[in-house]
Amino acid sequence: MAKIRIRNMMFYGFHGIYEYEREQGQKFFVDVSLETRDNHAAETDSADDGVDAAHVYTFVRDVVENKRYTLLQSLATEVNRQLLKAFPQCKSATTLIRKPSVPIAGPLDCVEVEVTSASEDFAKTE
């Protein structure tokens, strides 16, 4: 088993509880961790067996920038769904999303949501 992580990807998306958040948009920072089923890619040393970080980035960007969600939990779950569908050699995906601009009256850095999904979580719905 191996873990592939991409940290602090920045995207501009339209997500939030309030309508103005979904209309105006803002920056979101995303971390993704994928866990492989085995260590086959290391044994073969073949890019065909591995997880291409550039492709992971593309899938995450597509979901964050081209869809709109009320809840960050829903957004993170959809990122996981798309990644596990695209990379069947992975058994789980964890997505952490940070939203720095939130409508909370008080000093804070960000609100973040982390969702971990296993490939079998989506097998029933596909």
C-alpha positions as CSV (number, residue, x, y, z in Angstrom):
1,M,0.0,0.0,0.0
2,A,1.1,3.6,-0.7
3,K,-0.3,7.0,0.0
4,I,-0.2,9.7,-2.5
5,R,-0.8,13.2,-1.2
6,I,-1.2,16.6,-2.9
7,R,-1.4,19.5,-0.6
8,N,-2.7,23.0,-0.7
9,M,-4.1,23.1,-4.2
10,M,-5.9,26.4,-4.7
11,F,-9.0,26.8,-6.8
12,Y,-11.7,29.4,-7.2
13,G,-15.2,27.9,-6.6
14,F,-18.8,28.8,-5.9
15,H,-19.7,26.9,-2.8
16,G,-21.5,27.9,0.4
17,I,-24.7,28.1,2.4
18,Y,-25.5,31.6,1.3
19,E,-26.6,32.4,-2.2
20,Y,-24.0,35.2,-2.5
21,E,-21.2,32.7,-1.8
22,R,-22.4,30.6,-4.7
23,E,-22.7,33.6,-7.0
24,Q,-19.5,35.5,-6.1
25,G,-17.3,32.6,-5.4
26,Q,-14.0,32.6,-3.5
27,K,-10.7,30.7,-3.1
28,F,-10.7,27.1,-1.7
29,F,-7.6,25.2,-0.6
30,V,-7.7,21.5,-1.0
31,D,-5.5,18.6,0.2
32,V,-6.0,15.1,-1.2
33,S,-4.7,11.8,0.0
34,L,-5.2,8.5,-2.0
35,E,-4.4,5.1,-0.5
36,T,-3.6,2.4,-3.0
37,R,-4.8,-1.2,-2.7
38,D,-1.3,-2.6,-2.9
39,N,2.2,-1.7,-3.8
40,H,2.1,-3.0,-7.3
41,A,3.3,0.3,-8.9
42,A,6.4,0.3,-6.8
43,E,7.2,-3.3,-7.8
44,T,6.7,-2.7,-11.6
45,D,8.0,0.9,-11.5
46,S,5.6,1.6,-14.3
47,A,3.7,4.9,-14.6
48,D,0.8,2.9,-16.0
49,D,0.3,1.2,-12.6
50,G,0.8,4.4,-10.5
51,V,-1.3,7.4,-9.6
52,D,-0.4,10.5,-11.8
53,A,-0.5,13.6,-9.5
54,A,-1.2,15.8,-12.6
55,H,-4.4,13.8,-13.3
56,V,-5.4,14.0,-9.7
57,Y,-5.1,17.7,-9.8
58,T,-7.2,17.9,-13.0
59,F,-10.0,15.9,-11.4
60,V,-10.0,17.9,-8.3
61,R,-10.0,21.2,-10.2
62,D,-12.9,20.1,-12.4
63,V,-15.1,19.3,-9.4
64,V,-14.2,22.4,-7.3
65,E,-14.4,24.9,-10.2
66,N,-17.2,23.5,-12.3
67,K,-19.8,22.4,-9.7
68,R,-21.6,24.2,-7.0
69,Y,-22.4,22.8,-3.5
70,T,-24.0,24.2,-0.4
71,L,-21.9,22.1,1.9
72,L,-18.2,21.5,1.8
73,Q,-18.9,18.0,3.0
74,S,-20.8,17.4,-0.3
75,L,-18.0,18.9,-2.3
76,A,-15.3,16.8,-0.6
77,T,-17.4,13.6,-1.1
78,E,-17.8,14.3,-4.8
79,V,-14.1,14.9,-5.1
80,N,-13.5,11.5,-3.5
81,R,-16.1,9.8,-5.7
82,Q,-14.5,11.2,-8.9
83,L,-11.0,10.2,-7.8
84,L,-11.9,6.7,-6.8
85,K,-13.7,6.2,-10.1
86,A,-10.7,7.5,-12.1
87,F,-8.1,5.6,-10.1
88,P,-9.4,2.0,-9.4
89,Q,-6.0,1.1,-7.9
90,C,-6.9,3.2,-4.9
91,K,-9.0,1.8,-2.0
92,S,-9.7,5.1,-0.3
93,A,-9.5,8.9,-0.8
94,T,-9.4,11.7,1.8
95,T,-10.2,15.2,0.8
96,L,-9.7,18.2,3.1
97,I,-11.1,21.5,2.0
98,R,-10.3,24.8,3.6
99,K,-12.5,27.9,3.1
100,P,-10.8,31.0,4.4
101,S,-13.6,33.5,3.8
102,V,-16.5,32.5,5.9
103,P,-19.5,34.5,7.2
104,I,-18.6,34.1,10.9
105,A,-18.4,37.1,13.2
106,G,-15.0,36.4,14.8
107,P,-11.3,36.0,14.1
108,L,-10.4,32.7,12.4
109,D,-8.1,31.4,9.7
110,C,-10.6,29.2,7.9
111,V,-13.2,26.5,8.2
112,E,-12.2,23.1,7.0
113,V,-14.0,19.9,6.3
114,E,-12.3,16.5,5.8
115,V,-14.0,13.5,4.3
116,T,-12.6,10.0,3.9
117,S,-14.3,7.6,1.4
118,A,-13.6,4.0,0.5
119,S,-14.2,2.8,-3.0
120,E,-16.9,0.5,-1.8
121,D,-18.8,3.5,-0.5
122,F,-19.7,4.3,-4.1
123,A,-20.1,0.9,-5.6
124,K,-23.8,0.8,-4.7
125,T,-24.5,4.1,-6.4
126,E,-22.6,3.6,-9.7
